[in-house]
Amino acid sequence: MKVLIANQDQVSALLPMGECIEVMEDAFRMLARGDAILPPRASLVLPDGESLMGLMPSYLGGIQSVGVKVIAAFPKNYGTEYDAHQGVVLLFDTDRGLLRAIVDGTAVTAIRTAAVSGVATRLLAREDAGDLAIIGAGTQARTHLEAMLLVREIHRVRVHSRTWESAHQFAERESKQHGIEIEVTETAQTAVDGADIICTVTTAKEPVVKGEWIAPGAHINAVGAFTPTTRELDTDAVVKSRFYVDRRESTLNEAGEFLIPKNEGMIDDDHIVGEIGEILLGRVQGRTSPGEITMFKSLGIAVEDLASAHYVLNKAQEKGMGTWAEIGGRHYASF
């Protein structure tokens, strides 16, 4: 059985951000229609209390694919040559369960996470939103900038990171890449002051953005935190926001941004207005006024990885790209 092996560079070439945004929309429509199976992710936390291994299986009927992402999240990699997320997406067919592709999970995670924020921003940010604040200066800051530039006419960009050097390197590199001036701010408050799109893409465990700093009419993509005890936005920010998610079940079990205010008695489950896929299908209303604050809580769900790997496989076949290897397939007795 010929199996595609797609490395980081190949994934980047085969899954450009603009196309990935459309792929993510399709995946969320399938999820909202019930044409998906998405068990909760399983995590194994290492003894250091921070590093973990995650298993994220899923099925999408619309593309007849089933698979799993195996991802290692190691925060200690920040500031090194290695990405904090290491792993692969394994894609199988739904006819005989044959392995079809092994796709670099680091690249998929970097691209699809920002693409989903792009979908949310396109649906929820004001049409005239163009003042962007990015909190964090790592991989997701880079891909989120790319996604935001595709879905809105951005005229101002500010970035803040706890590491001054990282923020300056990001600003210098990405300013040249995109032809737009990027300002480095000394504080997160200065970065978000007056911004109408805010992306938090940090490894923070405690809030880095407060509700009192957020301007009326802003849209927020809360991306970095993905456990019940960590968050980037404080309770006030969540309470005052019209709150959307990638998936309710995941949010109710994993999202500190939601669970901490809920445990404080400040919100209940009804604070979740809806899922992104429900907006796409017209079942849930998005922004209702120019002055309201909207927030999208992104946890990253397995159907995003599955849809991305399926798209990479099809593109690789069309373009004759990737490495192909004989892996599995035949009955052992026929060797």
Disulfide bonds with the S-S distance in Angstrom:
none
